[in-house]
Amino acid sequence: MKQLLILSGKGGTGKTTVAAAFIRLAEAKAYADCDVDAPNLHLLMTDIPQTDSTPYYGLPKAEIDQDQCIGCDLCRQHCRFDAIKRVDNKYEVAPFACEGCAVCETICPAGAIDMIKATDGEMMIYSDANRVFSTAKLKMGSGTSGLLVTEVKKRLMATAPETDLTIIDGSPGIGCPVIASISGVDLVLIVAEPSLSGISDMERVIETAAKFGTKVCICINKYDTNQANSNKIENLCKVKGIPFTGRIPYDPAAVKAINDGLTVVDVECPAGTAMRDVYQETIQWLDGAAGIAFL
């Protein structure tokens, strides 16, 4: 099973738009949304029912038993995250500040502190007779996005039918969820935006993938919003020896399709036509495993 991961350096480049179109074109049997902070691939995959919802337990949180607490103040003094406060002669834990390190539990002489598992998100599986779609939604304030992405991928692999291709919609940026998404994939398609910030962030994704020795290729979405920057991106690919898989124009018909819950290849439009070409070129690089991931 080959895994294609679709990333972008910043939000708003059209990464999920590309991922949804690729899933449709490939008739993919296994796919995932690993943008657990703000998942939205499910909004375009409405033809597959949700079949499972499971709580995700991240790092445990400290809980103080007020009846056992002797007010020694050791827990507050030793909390490196300033998560324990004294309020009205009682000690309270701020759950968003607690990192689950358990120092307070270890140091408490009265045994008044326990580490309680906390629900940090929800994991969902959508499936029918032929397809499996794994996704998750991180609870606001949780910092365990990378761990949750790993669980999303594990659940997909555990439940997916036999298939030659898995498509993964990743997160923007280069943080923990992106690093967890890159692990084990065969090729990363970077969806670039022809803006100064888009180019800068694209280069950071290239560098991140290179550290894992993961092959990359690049396409440009909304290329005609800035032809000069689009040319810069394509020239950068030539200089670095990175496969360039095509340009997708800005297209009001594509915007309407997305707002109607469709992919851009579900309708006849210039963006959909270009997307088909980008898909074919990307799949050729995936099949040949010929992308380059170093600078």
Phi, psi and omega per residue, in radians:
M1 nan 2.111 3.088
K2 -1.615 2.477 -3.104
Q3 -2.001 2.173 3.073
L4 -1.896 2.120 3.136
L5 -1.877 2.310 -3.133
I6 -1.927 2.098 -3.062
L7 -2.211 2.925 2.985
S8 -2.592 2.660 -3.131
G9 -1.290 -0.429 -3.110
K10 -2.480 2.871 3.093
G11 -1.293 2.692 3.048
G12 1.524 0.118 -3.127
T13 -1.389 -0.333 -3.064
G14 1.802 0.373 -3.120
K15 -1.015 -0.851 -3.123
T16 -1.212 -0.576 3.058
T17 -1.047 -0.768 3.100
V18 -1.165 -0.781 -3.119
A19 -1.041 -0.796 -3.131
A20 -1.103 -0.704 3.117
A21 -1.141 -0.726 3.125
F22 -1.104 -0.720 3.129
I23 -1.054 -0.734 3.133
R24 -1.172 -0.788 -3.098
L25 -1.164 -0.649 -3.124
A26 -1.411 -0.207 -2.978
E27 0.888 0.835 -3.001
A28 -1.067 2.414 3.090
K29 -1.641 -0.295 -3.122
A30 -2.450 2.189 3.113
Y31 -2.709 2.819 -3.046
A32 -2.555 2.670 2.986
D33 -1.968 1.882 -3.110
C34 -1.755 0.225 3.015
D35 -1.512 1.270 -2.946
V36 -1.262 -0.309 3.081
D37 -1.286 -0.597 -3.118
A38 -2.579 1.167 -3.114
P39 -1.242 2.398 3.070
N40 -2.556 0.112 3.103
L41 -1.074 -0.552 -3.123
H42 -1.083 -0.380 3.137
L43 -1.198 -0.398 3.130
L44 -1.819 -0.066 -3.129
M45 -1.958 0.885 -3.019
T46 -1.365 -0.081 -3.118
D47 -1.575 0.156 3.135
I48 -2.235 2.195 -3.011
P49 -1.398 2.638 3.037
Q50 -1.338 2.278 -3.084
T51 -2.098 -0.124 -3.130
D52 -2.719 2.487 3.021
S53 -2.441 2.124 -3.051
T54 -2.265 2.297 3.082
P55 -1.105 2.532 3.062
Y56 -1.886 2.123 3.137
Y57 -1.769 2.020 3.133
G58 -1.622 -2.349 -3.141
L59 -1.244 2.469 3.124
P60 -1.224 2.771 3.111
K61 -2.043 2.567 3.129
A62 -1.291 2.485 3.081
E63 -2.364 2.267 -3.057
I64 -1.809 2.203 3.052
D65 -1.449 1.897 -3.056
Q66 -1.129 -0.475 -3.139
D67 -1.251 -0.513 -3.135
Q68 -1.633 -0.355 -3.079
C69 -1.102 2.309 3.140
I70 -1.825 0.082 3.062
G71 1.207 0.554 -3.093
C72 -1.322 -0.306 3.076
D73 1.328 0.041 -3.110
L74 -1.115 -0.664 -3.116
C75 -1.090 -0.788 -3.129
R76 -1.144 -0.730 -3.107
Q77 -1.121 -0.576 -3.042
H78 -1.735 -0.005 3.117
C79 -1.350 1.966 -3.109
R80 -1.264 -0.261 -3.063
F81 -1.829 0.114 3.119
D82 0.934 0.682 -3.081
A83 -1.585 -0.197 -3.099
I84 -1.922 2.213 -3.116
K85 -2.155 2.631 3.027
R86 -1.721 2.072 -3.100
V87 -2.263 2.087 3.135
D88 0.901 0.831 3.108
N89 1.112 0.327 3.046
K90 -2.181 2.680 3.122
Y91 -1.779 2.239 -3.103
E92 -2.191 2.599 3.136
V93 -1.841 2.219 3.027
A94 -1.439 1.895 -2.995
P95 -1.078 -0.569 -3.127
F96 -1.282 -0.395 3.135
A97 -1.572 -0.452 -3.104
C98 -1.186 2.250 -3.132
E99 -1.805 0.102 3.056
G100 1.252 0.420 -3.072
C101 -1.301 -0.364 3.073
A102 1.258 0.261 3.062
V103 -1.091 -0.735 -3.122
C104 -1.086 -0.728 3.124
E105 -1.101 -0.713 -3.103
T106 -1.197 -0.657 -3.009
I107 -1.555 -0.244 -3.083
C108 -1.180 2.065 -3.089
P109 -1.291 -0.314 -3.084
A110 -1.722 -0.042 -3.107
G111 1.122 0.578 -3.052
A112 -1.572 -0.060 -3.058
I113 -2.052 2.280 3.067
D114 -2.151 2.615 3.041
M115 -1.647 2.045 -3.057
I116 -1.890 2.317 3.136
K117 -1.124 2.472 -3.063
A118 -2.122 2.471 3.093
T119 -1.375 1.977 -3.106
D120 -1.777 -0.080 3.140
G121 3.050 -2.975 -3.116
E122 -2.349 2.332 3.089
M123 -1.858 2.326 -3.091
M124 -2.177 2.505 2.995
I125 -2.101 2.265 3.007
Y126 -1.939 2.321 -3.092
S127 -2.736 2.724 2.935
D128 -2.423 -2.803 -3.036
A129 -1.116 -0.469 -3.012
N130 -2.085 -0.209 -2.982
R131 -2.319 2.664 3.034
V132 -2.363 2.293 3.119
F133 -2.202 2.087 -3.121
S134 -1.904 2.349 3.117
T135 -2.681 3.072 -3.138
A136 -2.810 2.826 3.110
K137 -2.304 2.083 -3.122
L138 -1.362 2.436 3.101
K139 -1.232 2.473 -3.131
M140 -0.961 2.276 3.097
G141 1.632 -0.156 -3.140
S142 -1.407 2.530 3.139
G143 -1.932 0.382 -3.054
T144 -1.871 0.669 -3.054
S145 -1.099 -0.709 -3.133
G146 -1.104 -0.734 3.117
L147 -1.118 -0.675 -3.138
L148 -1.198 -0.670 3.078
V149 -1.029 -0.751 3.111
T150 -1.036 -0.712 3.119
E151 -1.160 -0.676 3.103
V152 -1.025 -0.790 -3.129
K153 -1.196 -0.693 3.115
K154 -1.073 -0.761 -3.122
R155 -1.153 -0.624 3.098
L156 -1.117 -0.858 -3.098
M157 -1.138 -0.524 -3.113
A158 -1.322 -0.434 -3.029
T159 -2.017 -0.190 -3.049
A160 -1.255 2.527 3.026
P161 -1.248 2.969 3.101
E162 -1.126 2.276 -3.098
T163 -2.723 2.736 3.135
D164 -1.512 -0.326 -3.008
L165 -2.451 2.306 2.989
T166 -2.066 2.315 -3.137
I167 -1.967 2.267 -3.089
I168 -2.139 2.181 3.025
D169 -1.569 1.986 -3.072
G170 -1.594 -2.933 -3.140
S171 -1.725 2.734 2.973
P172 -1.281 2.789 3.086
G173 1.599 -2.794 -3.117
I174 -2.381 0.361 -3.058
G175 -1.409 -2.861 -3.059
C176 -0.950 -0.791 -3.129
P177 -1.111 -0.590 3.101
V178 -1.188 -0.780 3.129
I179 -1.062 -0.742 3.111
A180 -1.163 -0.597 3.134
S181 -1.199 -0.693 -3.085
I182 -1.143 -0.570 -3.068
S183 -0.944 2.080 3.025
G184 1.529 -0.047 -3.113
V185 -1.461 2.783 -3.108
D186 -1.602 -0.524 -3.092
L187 -2.697 2.456 3.037
V188 -1.927 2.179 2.967
L189 -1.711 2.059 3.106
I190 -1.647 2.123 3.070
V191 -1.577 1.913 -3.052
A192 -1.694 2.654 3.077
E193 -2.007 2.346 -3.077
P194 -1.404 1.068 3.061
S195 -2.280 2.874 -3.128
L196 -1.062 -0.800 3.120
S197 -1.175 -0.612 3.128
G198 -1.109 -0.715 3.121
I199 -1.178 -0.772 3.141
S200 -1.067 -0.797 -3.128
D201 -1.212 -0.587 3.068
M202 -1.051 -0.753 -3.140
E203 -1.107 -0.609 3.115
R204 -1.182 -0.631 3.089
V205 -1.171 -0.698 3.089
I206 -1.007 -0.814 -3.127
E207 -1.114 -0.693 3.139
T208 -1.119 -0.818 3.127
A209 -1.091 -0.632 -3.133
A210 -1.084 -0.613 -3.137
K211 -1.135 -0.407 3.111
F212 -1.717 -0.005 -3.101
G213 1.166 0.490 -3.086
T214 -1.661 2.335 -3.121
K215 -1.197 2.534 -3.128
V216 -2.332 2.703 2.918
C217 -2.483 2.918 -2.978
I218 -2.367 2.434 2.914
C219 -2.229 2.818 3.131
I220 -1.996 2.221 3.034
N221 -1.774 2.527 -3.105
K222 0.989 0.733 -3.022
Y223 -1.058 -0.540 -3.041
D224 -1.413 0.026 3.035
T225 -1.347 -0.305 3.050
N226 -2.799 1.604 -3.066
Q227 -1.087 -0.670 -3.100
A228 -1.091 -0.793 3.129
N229 -1.221 -0.549 3.057
S230 -1.103 -0.713 3.093
N231 -1.113 -0.659 3.107
K232 -1.071 -0.738 -3.132
I233 -1.123 -0.783 -3.128
E234 -1.143 -0.676 3.098
N235 -1.155 -0.666 3.099
L236 -1.062 -0.689 3.111
C237 -1.083 -0.717 3.135
K238 -1.123 -0.762 -3.110
V239 -1.120 -0.727 -3.085
K240 -1.543 -0.069 -3.134
G241 1.240 0.539 -3.126
I242 -1.713 2.270 3.129
P243 -1.042 2.325 3.084
F244 -1.888 2.154 -2.991
T245 -1.810 0.002 3.003
G246 2.361 3.055 -3.112
R247 -2.085 2.401 3.105
I248 -2.051 2.220 -3.092
P249 -1.382 2.770 2.929
Y250 -1.203 2.334 -2.996
D251 -2.531 1.949 3.103
P252 -0.992 -0.528 3.113
A253 -1.152 -0.580 3.093
A254 -1.191 -0.698 3.100
V255 -1.053 -0.776 3.126
K256 -1.105 -0.718 3.138
A257 -1.061 -0.792 3.125
I258 -1.081 -0.755 3.130
N259 -1.133 -0.427 3.103
D260 -1.558 0.070 3.128
G261 1.395 0.390 -3.140
L262 -1.949 2.830 2.993
T263 -1.558 2.887 -3.084
V264 -1.252 -0.255 3.095
V265 -1.650 0.044 3.043
D266 -1.472 -0.195 -3.131
V267 -2.241 2.776 3.079
E268 -1.490 1.964 3.138
C269 -2.783 2.778 -3.129
P270 -1.001 -0.681 3.132
A271 -1.120 -0.682 3.123
G272 -1.149 -0.692 3.102
T273 -1.104 -0.800 3.118
A274 -1.136 -0.638 3.140
M275 -1.087 -0.669 3.109
R276 -1.070 -0.713 3.117
D277 -1.152 -0.738 3.120
V278 -1.099 -0.719 3.124
Y279 -1.064 -0.849 -3.114
Q280 -1.066 -0.738 -3.128
E281 -1.156 -0.730 -3.132
T282 -1.128 -0.758 -3.126
I283 -1.119 -0.609 3.080
Q284 -1.079 -0.739 3.110
W285 -1.191 -0.633 3.102
L286 -1.147 -0.793 -3.131
D287 -1.131 -0.641 -3.124
G288 -1.516 -0.162 -3.111
A289 0.853 0.789 -3.024
A290 -1.909 0.103 3.108
G291 -1.166 2.785 -3.112
I292 -2.057 2.365 -3.036
A293 -2.142 0.447 3.095
F294 -2.220 2.801 -3.074
L295 -1.580 nan nan
